[in-house]
Amino acid sequence: MNQDLRNLFKETPEKEGYSLNSGHKERFANRLDQELPKKTIVPILFFMKIAATVLIMIGVGVYFYASNRVETMVENPSVVGLAEKSEIQEISLGDLSPDLKKVENYYLATINLELAKLEVSKENKGLVEGFMERLAELNKEYQGLNKELNAIGPNDQTISALIQNLQLRLQLLQKLKNKLTELKSSKNETAISI
């Protein structure tokens, strides 16, 4: 009894003269309309859909217009007024590339850590002040190099000078730490020998 119904219906009307009762299609359509009424579109909802679509199109248009305007402002830096030029932030070594940012952050964090670890007492105050004066000079040089970087623009000499300045400051702090350690150990040795 496994037969394909499509084939069966195709063959049956030809062989037996099968036909539908008169009015069958009309009755079926009426009953279908009763069971599943047609959807009526409420005019208010229709206009709300149109309004929502128009709002979305306006929003997209404003977005693209604003983004194009920003791009043209960036491409034409001569349009920028004098008041806006004073608001431009200066660039530093870390702003040039991610690698240089890592180097700068490493040195600055290590320098700050070394400064935080310093133990200043009455005995080593003069030594610490001498190193701090030299550290302040290196810091002023670093700021001058940053100004040069902003004025001239990034170049290999300025970048290497900035990195060397950071290295010198770190080396200076490490020397100070070693001197303080030596001073402390020599005091301990004299205290032990007495």
N, C-alpha and C positions, 0 to 999 in steps of 0.2 A: 504494500500500500504506500510505499514511499514514492510519491509522485510530486513533481514540481507543479504547484498550483497555477503558475503562470501558463505553463503549457496546457494544463487541463482547461482553463478558461478560454484559451485561444481555440482549442479544438472543439469544445462543447457547443458553442453556438452554431458552428458550421454543421455539425452532425445532427443535432436534435432540433435545430431551429429555435434555439433559446432566445427569448427577448424579455425585456423588462415590462412589467405591468404599466398600463397607461397612468401617467401622473406620479409615477414613483419618484422621479428626480425632483419634482416640485415639492412633494411631501417631505422628502429627505431634507431639502434645503430649508423649508419652513421649520422643521423640527430642530435642525442645526442652529438656526437663528434664535429659536426660543431658548435652547440650552446654552448657547454661547452668543450672547448679544454683541453687536458691533461696538467697538470702542468709540466713544464720542470724545472729541478733543474739546476741552474747555477753553474758550477764547482767552481767558486770563492766563492760563498756563502756557498757551501758545505764545502770547506776547512776552511772558517772563523768559521763556527759552530764547526768544529773539534778543531780548535785552541782555541776558547773560552772555550770549555769543558776542554781541557788540562790545560789551565791557571787556571781555577777554581779548578781543582784537585790539581795542584801544590800549589796554595794558601792555600787550606785546609790542605794539608800535612805540609806545613811550619808552619801554625798556631799550629797544634797539636804537631809538633816537638818542637817548641819554648815553648809551655806550659808545655810539659813533662820535658824539660830541666830546666825550672824555678822550677818545683816541686822537681826535684832531687837536685837542689842546696839548696833549703830550707831544705830538709831532711838530707843533709850532711853538717852541719855547719862547720865541720873541714876543708872543702875545702876552706873556706873564708880566704883570705890572710891577712897579718898584716895591709896593707894599708886600706883594706875595713873595718877592725874591728874598726879603729879610726873614721870612718864615721858613725857608728851606733849611733843613737840618744838615749839619756838617757830617761828612762821611768819616768813618774811622777805618782802621785796619780790618776789623771784623766784617765791615759792610762790603768788602771787595770780593770775597769768595768764602765758601764754607770752610775750606781748609785753613785760611788765614784767621777766620773767626775762632776755630778750634785752638790755633796756636795762641792767639791773643787771650782767649779765655783761660787757657792752661797757665800761661805766665802770670796773668793778673790774679788768678785764684791762688797760685803758689806764693806769689809775693804777699798777698793779703794773709795767707796762712802763716807765713814766716813772721810777718809783723805781729800777728796775734800771739805767736808763741814766745816772743821776746820777753825776757824777764829783766826788767829795769830795776836796779837798786841804787843806793847811794854810791857804792863803790864803782859801778860800771856806768854811771850816768854820763860822764864826760866822753867815754868811748862811744856810747850809743848816740849821743848828740852829734858827734863828728860824722858818724855813718849816716845819720838822718839828714844832715846838711847835704851830703853828697847825693843821697837818695832824692832830696828835694830838687837838686840841680838836674838830675837825670829826668825827673818828672817834668820839669819845665822844658827840657829839651824835647821830651816826648810830645808835649803839647805843641811846641813849635813845629815839630815834624808833622803833626796832624794838620796844623794850619797850612803848611806847605803842600800837604797831600790834597787839601781842599782847593788851594789856590792854583797849583800847577796841574793837578790831576795825578792819578796813580801812575807811578813808574817804578822800575826795578830798584833804583837807588833809594828812593824814599821808603819803599816797603822793606827793603833789607835794613835800612837805618832804624826803622821802627822796631823791627824784630831784634836787632842788636841791642837797642836801648832796653827792651824788656829783658833780654838775657843779662845785660850788665846789672840791671837793678836786682835781678834774682841772685846773681853771683855776689853782689855786694851784701845782700842780706845773709847769704850763706857764709860769707867770710865773717860777718859780724857774729853770727851764731857760733862759728868755730872759735872766734876770739873769746866770746863769753864763756864757752865751754872750757877753753884753756885757762881762762882767768879763774873760773870756779874750781877747776881741778887743781890749779896751783895753790889756791887758798886752802883747799882740803888737804893737800900734801903738807903745807906749812903748819896747818892745825894738827895734823897727825904727828909730824916730827917734833912738835913742841910738847 
